[in-house]
Amino acid sequence: MIIPVAGSLSQWLHRGYHPSSLLAKEMGAFLNCHVSDNLRRSSYHTEEPRFRLKRTQIYRDKIVLLIDDGAGCSRTIEAAAQAVRSEMPAKIYAMSVAG
């Protein structure tokens, strides 16, 4: 299962889209994997990023790939993985693409 890391609201307003969502959709099509847009950022105005799952899905015993659109800070990926980890997946991998 592929999960894009939710970007900030200001990035979306500036660009009009979330690059991580586009990357996840393309990667899902390439790998023939389900893409779950279930991860939401719960903190926009704090230094430390925090995430939550907007609805419970079955991640138990699944392999999860988190995709982020920037390599600036590992705290974002770590916070996203922590939110997903609560659903007890078998493994969590992360991929960050910077252009």
DSSP file (Angstrom, degrees, kcal/mol; ACC not computed):
  #  RESIDUE AA STRUCTURE BP1 BP2  ACC     N-H-->O    O-->H-N    N-H-->O    O-->H-N    TCO  KAPPA ALPHA  PHI   PSI    X-CA   Y-CA   Z-CA
    1    1 A M              0   0    0      0, 0.0    64,-2.6     0, 0.0     2,-0.5   0.000 360.0 360.0 360.0 137.4    0.0    0.0    0.0
    2    2 A I  E     -ab  35  65A   0     32,-2.8    34,-2.9    62,-0.2    64,-0.2  -0.907 360.0-173.2-110.8 132.6    1.3    3.4   -0.9
    3    3 A I  E     - b   0  66A   0     62,-2.9    64,-2.2    -2,-0.5     2,-0.2  -0.978  16.3-141.7-126.9 119.1    0.6    6.5    1.2
    4    4 A P  E     - b   0  67A   0      0, 0.0     2,-0.5     0, 0.0    35,-0.3  -0.580  25.4-117.9 -75.2 141.6    1.5   10.0    0.2
    5    5 A V        -     0   0    0     62,-3.1    64,-0.2    -2,-0.2    15,-0.2  -0.693  35.4-114.4 -79.2 124.7    2.7   12.3    3.0
    6    6 A A        -     0   0    0     -2,-0.5    -1,-0.1    14,-0.1     2,-0.1  -0.370  30.6-143.8 -64.9 130.9    0.3   15.2    3.3
    7    7 A G        -     0   0    0      1,-0.2    34,-0.2    -2,-0.1     2,-0.1  -0.260  28.3 -81.4 -85.8 178.0    1.8   18.5    2.5
    8    8 A S     >  -     0   0    0      1,-0.1     4,-1.8    -2,-0.1    -1,-0.2  -0.400  31.5-119.3 -80.3 159.0    1.1   21.8    4.1
    9    9 A L  H  > S+     0   0    0      1,-0.2     4,-2.7     2,-0.2     5,-0.2   0.875 114.1  56.1 -63.9 -38.9   -1.9   24.0    3.2
   10   10 A S  H  > S+     0   0    0      1,-0.2     4,-2.1     2,-0.2    -1,-0.2   0.879 106.0  50.8 -64.7 -36.3    0.4   26.8    2.1
   11   11 A Q  H  > S+     0   0    0      2,-0.2     4,-2.7     1,-0.2     5,-0.4   0.917 111.3  48.4 -64.4 -42.1    2.2   24.5   -0.4
   12   12 A W  H  X S+     0   0    0     -4,-1.8     4,-3.4     1,-0.2    -2,-0.2   0.921 111.9  48.5 -64.6 -43.5   -1.1   23.4   -1.8
   13   13 A L  H  < S+     0   0    0     -4,-2.7    -1,-0.2     1,-0.2    -2,-0.2   0.878 114.6  46.6 -64.2 -36.7   -2.3   27.0   -2.1
   14   14 A H  H  < S+     0   0    0     -4,-2.1    -2,-0.2    -5,-0.2    -1,-0.2   0.920 128.8  22.8 -70.5 -44.2    0.9   28.0   -3.8
   15   15 A R  H  < S-     0   0    0     -4,-2.7    -2,-0.2     2,-0.2    -3,-0.2   0.786  93.1-130.5 -95.3 -31.3    1.1   25.1   -6.3
   16   16 A G  S  < S+     0   0    0     -4,-3.4     2,-0.3    -5,-0.4    -4,-0.1   0.492  82.7  47.6  89.5   4.1   -2.6   24.0   -6.5
   17   17 A Y  S    S-     0   0    0     -6,-0.3    -2,-0.2    -5,-0.2    -1,-0.2  -0.969  83.7-109.2-162.5 165.9   -1.7   20.4   -5.9
   18   18 A H    >>  -     0   0    0     -2,-0.3     4,-1.6     1,-0.1     3,-0.7  -0.936  19.5-155.1-106.1 114.8    0.4   18.1   -3.6
   19   19 A P  H 3> S+     0   0    0      0, 0.0     4,-2.7     0, 0.0     5,-0.2   0.857  93.2  59.1 -57.1 -36.5    3.4   16.7   -5.4
   20   20 A S  H 3> S+     0   0    0      1,-0.2     4,-2.3     2,-0.2     5,-0.1   0.861 104.0  51.6 -63.9 -33.7    3.5   13.7   -3.0
   21   21 A S  H <> S+     0   0    0     -3,-0.7     4,-2.2     2,-0.2    -1,-0.2   0.912 110.9  47.3 -66.9 -42.2    0.0   12.7   -4.1
   22   22 A L  H  X S+     0   0    0     -4,-1.6     4,-2.1     2,-0.2    -2,-0.2   0.916 113.0  48.9 -64.9 -42.5    0.9   12.8   -7.7
   23   23 A L  H  X S+     0   0    0     -4,-2.7     4,-2.6     1,-0.2    -2,-0.2   0.910 111.0  50.5 -61.7 -42.7    4.1   10.8   -7.1
   24   24 A A  H  X S+     0   0    0     -4,-2.3     4,-2.7     2,-0.2    -2,-0.2   0.901 109.5  50.3 -64.4 -41.5    2.1    8.2   -5.1
   25   25 A K  H  X S+     0   0    0     -4,-2.2     4,-2.1     2,-0.2    -1,-0.2   0.917 113.3  45.4 -63.7 -43.0   -0.5    7.8   -7.8
   26   26 A E  H  X S+     0   0    0     -4,-2.1     4,-2.3     2,-0.2    -2,-0.2   0.908 114.3  48.2 -67.1 -41.1    2.1    7.3  -10.5
   27   27 A M  H  X S+     0   0    0     -4,-2.6     4,-2.7     2,-0.2    -2,-0.2   0.887 110.4  52.6 -66.3 -38.2    4.1    4.9   -8.3
   28   28 A G  H  X>S+     0   0    0     -4,-2.7     5,-2.1     2,-0.2     4,-1.0   0.899 110.8  46.7 -62.7 -41.6    0.9    3.0   -7.5
   29   29 A A  H  <5S+     0   0    0     -4,-2.1    -2,-0.2     3,-0.2    -1,-0.2   0.901 114.2  48.0 -66.5 -40.6    0.1    2.6  -11.2
   30   30 A F  H  <5S+     0   0    0     -4,-2.3    -2,-0.2     1,-0.2    -1,-0.2   0.904 121.7  34.4 -66.5 -42.3    3.6    1.5  -12.0
   31   31 A L  H  <5S-     0   0    0     -4,-2.7    -1,-0.2    -5,-0.2    -2,-0.2   0.476 105.5-124.0 -91.7  -3.6    3.7   -1.1   -9.1
   32   32 A N  T  <5 +     0   0    0     -4,-1.0     2,-0.3     1,-0.2    -3,-0.2   0.941  63.6 142.4  56.6  49.6    0.0   -2.0   -9.4
   33   33 A C      < -     0   0    0     -5,-2.1     2,-0.2    -6,-0.2    -1,-0.2  -0.856  57.6-101.3-120.1 154.0   -0.5   -1.1   -5.7
   34   34 A H        -     0   0    0     -2,-0.3   -32,-2.8    -3,-0.1     2,-0.5  -0.540  31.0-147.8 -72.0 136.2   -3.3    0.5   -3.8
   35   35 A V  B     -a    2   0A   0     -2,-0.2     2,-0.6   -34,-0.2   -32,-0.2  -0.943   9.5-162.4-108.5 124.9   -2.8    4.2   -3.0
   36   36 A S        -     0   0    0    -34,-2.9     2,-1.1    -2,-0.5     3,-0.4  -0.927  12.4-168.1-111.5 114.4   -4.4    5.4    0.2
   37   37 A D        +     0   0    0     -2,-0.6   -34,-0.1     1,-0.2   -32,-0.0  -0.464  53.8 118.0 -94.1  60.6   -4.9    9.1    0.6
   38   38 A N        +     0   0    0     -2,-1.1    16,-2.8   -34,-0.1     2,-0.5   0.520  39.5  97.2-107.0 -11.0   -5.7    8.6    4.3
   39   39 A L  E     -D   53   0B   0     -3,-0.4     2,-0.4   -35,-0.3    14,-0.2  -0.719  50.8-174.0 -90.8 127.0   -2.9   10.5    6.1
   40   40 A R  E     -D   52   0B   0     12,-3.2    12,-2.7    -2,-0.5     2,-0.5  -0.937  26.9-121.4-121.9 142.6   -3.7   14.1    7.2
   41   41 A R  E     -D   51   0B   0     -2,-0.4    10,-0.3   -34,-0.2     3,-0.1  -0.691  23.3-174.1 -78.9 127.1   -1.4   16.7    8.7
   42   42 A S        +     0   0    0      8,-2.5     2,-0.4    -2,-0.5     9,-0.2   0.447  69.1  53.1-103.7  -0.9   -2.8   17.7   12.1
   43   43 A S        +     0   0    0      7,-1.0     7,-0.4     1,-0.1    -1,-0.2  -0.964  46.6 155.2-136.0 120.2   -0.4   20.5   12.8
   44   44 A Y  S    S+     0   0    0     -2,-0.4    -1,-0.1    -3,-0.1   -34,-0.1   0.656  77.5  46.4-109.1 -25.6    0.3   23.3   10.3
   45   45 A H  S    S+     0   0    0      3,-0.1     2,-0.3     0, 0.0     3,-0.1   0.073  95.6  85.0-111.4  23.7    1.5   26.1   12.7
   46   46 A T  S    S-     0   0    0      2,-0.1     4,-0.1     1,-0.1    -3,-0.1  -0.850  76.2-125.3-121.4 160.1    4.0   24.1   14.8
   47   47 A E  S    S+     0   0    0     -2,-0.3    -1,-0.1     1,-0.1    -4,-0.0   0.915  96.9  64.6 -68.0 -43.4    7.7   23.3   14.2
   48   48 A E  S    S-     0   0    0     -3,-0.1     2,-0.2     1,-0.0    -2,-0.1  -0.711  87.4-130.3 -85.8 122.9    7.2   19.6   14.7
   49   49 A P        -     0   0    0      0, 0.0     2,-0.4     0, 0.0    -5,-0.1  -0.477  25.7-170.6 -70.5 141.4    5.0   18.0   12.0
   50   50 A R        -     0   0    0     -7,-0.4    -8,-2.5    -2,-0.2    -7,-1.0  -0.987   1.4-169.0-133.0 144.9    2.2   15.8   13.3
   51   51 A F  E     -D   41   0B   0     -2,-0.4     2,-0.3    28,-0.3   -10,-0.2  -0.894   6.3-172.9-131.1 159.1   -0.1   13.5   11.3
   52   52 A R  E     -D   40   0B   0    -12,-2.7   -12,-3.2    -2,-0.3     2,-0.5  -0.964  32.0-110.1-143.7 159.3   -3.3   11.5   11.9
   53   53 A L  E     -D   39   0B   0     -2,-0.3   -14,-0.2   -14,-0.2     3,-0.1  -0.823  20.9-149.5 -90.7 128.1   -5.3    9.0    9.9
   54   54 A K  S    S+     0   0    0    -16,-2.8     2,-0.3    -2,-0.5    -1,-0.1   0.785  81.8   7.2 -73.2 -24.7   -8.5   10.6    8.8
   55   55 A R  S    S-     0   0    0    -17,-0.4     2,-0.4    -3,-0.0    -1,-0.2  -0.983  87.8-101.2-150.3 151.1  -10.3    7.2    8.8
   56   56 A T        +     0   0    0     -2,-0.3     2,-0.3    -3,-0.1    -2,-0.0  -0.575  43.4 174.3 -76.7 128.8   -9.2    3.8   10.0
   57   57 A Q        -     0   0    0     -2,-0.4     2,-1.1   -21,-0.0     3,-0.2  -0.823  42.3 -91.8-124.6 168.0   -8.1    1.5    7.3
   58   58 A I        +     0   0    0     -2,-0.3    30,-0.1     1,-0.2    29,-0.0  -0.717  58.2 145.4 -88.8 103.1   -6.7   -2.0    7.5
   59   59 A Y    >   +     0   0    0     -2,-1.1     3,-2.4    28,-0.3    31,-0.4   0.449  29.4 129.1-107.4  -8.8   -2.9   -1.6    7.5
   60   60 A R  T 3  S-     0   0    0      1,-0.3    28,-0.1    -3,-0.2     3,-0.1  -0.248  85.3  -3.1 -55.5 128.8   -2.3   -4.5    9.8
   61   61 A D  T 3  S+     0   0    0     27,-1.8    -1,-0.3     1,-0.2     2,-0.3   0.643 106.3 124.6  62.9  18.4    0.3   -6.9    8.3
   62   62 A K    <   -     0   0    0     -3,-2.4    28,-1.6    26,-0.1    29,-1.3  -0.707  65.5-118.7-101.3 157.7    0.6   -4.9    5.1
   63   63 A I  E     - c   0  91A   0     -2,-0.3     2,-0.4    27,-0.2    29,-0.2  -0.873  34.0-160.8 -94.1 125.8    3.7   -3.4    3.6
   64   64 A V  E     - c   0  92A   0     27,-2.5    29,-3.2    -2,-0.6     2,-0.5  -0.905  11.9-162.9-114.9 134.3    3.4    0.4    3.5
   65   65 A L  E     -bc   2  93A   0    -64,-2.6   -62,-2.9    -2,-0.4     2,-0.4  -0.970   9.4-156.9-115.1 116.4    5.4    2.8    1.4
   66   66 A L  E     -bc   3  94A   0     27,-3.1    29,-2.6    -2,-0.5     2,-0.5  -0.788   8.5-160.7 -90.4 133.0    5.3    6.5    2.4
   67   67 A I  E     -bc   4  95A   0    -64,-2.2   -62,-3.1    -2,-0.4     2,-0.3  -0.967  10.2-179.6-120.2 125.9    6.1    8.9   -0.3
   68   68 A D  E     - c   0  96A   0     27,-2.6    29,-2.2    -2,-0.5   -62,-0.1  -0.884  26.5-140.8-121.1 153.7    7.2   12.5    0.4
   69   69 A D  S    S+     0   0    0     -2,-0.3     2,-0.3   -64,-0.2    30,-0.3   0.364  80.5  51.0 -97.2   6.0    8.0   15.2   -2.1
   70   70 A G        -     0   0    0     28,-0.1     3,-0.2     3,-0.1    28,-0.1  -0.997  53.2-159.2-144.5 149.1   11.0   16.8   -0.2
   71   71 A A        +     0   0    0     -2,-0.3     3,-0.1     1,-0.1    27,-0.1   0.122  63.5 109.8-108.7  19.9   14.1   15.6    1.4
   72   72 A G  S    S+     0   0    0      1,-0.2     2,-0.4     2,-0.1    -1,-0.1   0.841  84.2  11.2 -67.6 -35.3   14.6   18.6    3.6
   73   73 A C    >>  -     0   0    0     -3,-0.2     3,-0.8     1,-0.1     4,-0.6  -0.975  51.0-151.7-152.0 129.7   13.8   17.1    6.9
   74   74 A S  H 3> S+     0   0    0     -2,-0.4     4,-2.5     1,-0.2     5,-0.2   0.649  88.9  80.4 -75.4 -13.2   13.5   13.5    8.2
   75   75 A R  H 3> S+     0   0    0      1,-0.2     4,-2.4     2,-0.2    -1,-0.2   0.845  88.5  55.3 -62.1 -32.8   11.1   14.6   11.0
   76   76 A T  H <> S+     0   0    0     -3,-0.8     4,-2.2     2,-0.2    -1,-0.2   0.949 110.9  42.5 -65.5 -48.5    8.2   14.8    8.5
   77   77 A I  H  X S+     0   0    0     -4,-0.6     4,-2.7     1,-0.2    -2,-0.2   0.907 114.2  52.4 -63.9 -41.8    8.7   11.1    7.4
   78   78 A E  H  X S+     0   0    0     -4,-2.5     4,-1.9     1,-0.2    -1,-0.2   0.908 110.6  47.1 -61.6 -42.4    9.2   10.0   11.0
   79   79 A A  H  X S+     0   0    0     -4,-2.4     4,-1.6     2,-0.2   -28,-0.3   0.889 112.7  49.1 -67.5 -39.2    6.0   11.7   12.1
   80   80 A A  H  X S+     0   0    0     -4,-2.2     4,-1.9     1,-0.2    -2,-0.2   0.915 110.9  50.3 -64.9 -42.9    4.0   10.2    9.2
   81   81 A A  H  X S+     0   0    0     -4,-2.7     4,-2.7     1,-0.2    -2,-0.2   0.870 106.4  55.9 -63.4 -36.6    5.4    6.8   10.0
   82   82 A Q  H  X S+     0   0    0     -4,-1.9     4,-0.8     2,-0.2    -1,-0.2   0.897 107.4  48.7 -63.2 -40.0    4.5    7.1   13.7
   83   83 A A  H  < S+     0   0    0     -4,-1.6     3,-0.5     1,-0.2    -1,-0.2   0.904 115.6  43.3 -65.8 -41.0    0.8    7.8   12.7
   84   84 A V  H >< S+     0   0    0     -4,-1.9     3,-2.1     1,-0.2    -2,-0.2   0.846 102.6  67.7 -72.8 -34.2    0.7    4.8   10.4
   85   85 A R  H >< S+     0   0    0     -4,-2.7     3,-2.0     1,-0.3    -1,-0.2   0.773  85.8  70.4 -58.2 -27.4    2.6    2.6   12.9
   86   86 A S  T 3< S+     0   0    0     -4,-0.8    -1,-0.3    -3,-0.5    -2,-0.2   0.725  93.3  57.3 -63.5 -20.1   -0.5    2.7   15.2
   87   87 A E  T <  S-     0   0    0     -3,-2.1   -28,-0.3    -4,-0.2    -1,-0.3   0.387 111.8-124.1 -91.9   2.9   -2.3    0.5   12.7
   88   88 A M    <   -     0   0    0     -3,-2.0   -27,-1.8    -4,-0.2    -3,-0.1   0.917  36.2-174.8  59.5  55.7    0.4   -2.2   13.0
   89   89 A P        -     0   0    0      0, 0.0   -29,-0.2     0, 0.0   -26,-0.2  -0.367  34.1-119.3 -71.8 161.8    1.6   -2.7    9.4
   90   90 A A  S    S-     0   0    0    -28,-1.6     2,-0.3   -31,-0.4   -27,-0.2   0.930  91.2  -4.7 -66.4 -45.5    4.2   -5.5    8.8
   91   91 A K  E     -c   63   0A   0    -29,-1.3   -27,-2.5     2,-0.0     2,-0.4  -0.988  59.8-149.9-147.5 152.2    6.8   -3.0    7.5
   92   92 A I  E     -c   64   0A   0     -2,-0.3     2,-0.3   -29,-0.2   -27,-0.2  -0.991  16.6-178.8-126.2 123.6    7.0    0.7    6.7
   93   93 A Y  E     -c   65   0A   0    -29,-3.2   -27,-3.1    -2,-0.4     2,-0.4  -0.846  10.4-152.9-114.4 156.2    9.3    2.0    4.0
   94   94 A A  E     -c   66   0A   0     -2,-0.3     2,-0.4   -29,-0.2   -27,-0.2  -0.979   9.5-173.0-132.2 145.0    9.8    5.7    3.0
   95   95 A M  E     -c   67   0A   0    -29,-2.6   -27,-2.6    -2,-0.4     2,-0.5  -0.995   3.2-168.8-137.0 129.5   10.8    7.3   -0.2
   96   96 A S  E     -c   68   0A   0     -2,-0.4     2,-0.5   -29,-0.2   -27,-0.2  -0.977   3.8-165.0-121.5 130.4   11.5   11.0   -0.6
   97   97 A V        -     0   0    0    -29,-2.2     2,-0.4    -2,-0.5   -74,-0.1  -0.958   6.5-176.3-118.3 125.1   11.9   12.6   -4.0
   98   98 A A              0   0    0     -2,-0.5   -28,-0.1   -28,-0.1    -2,-0.0  -0.954 360.0 360.0-121.6 141.3   13.5   16.0   -4.5
   99   99 A G              0   0    0     -2,-0.4    -1,-0.1   -30,-0.3   -29,-0.1   0.428 360.0 360.0-110.5 360.0   13.8   17.8   -7.7
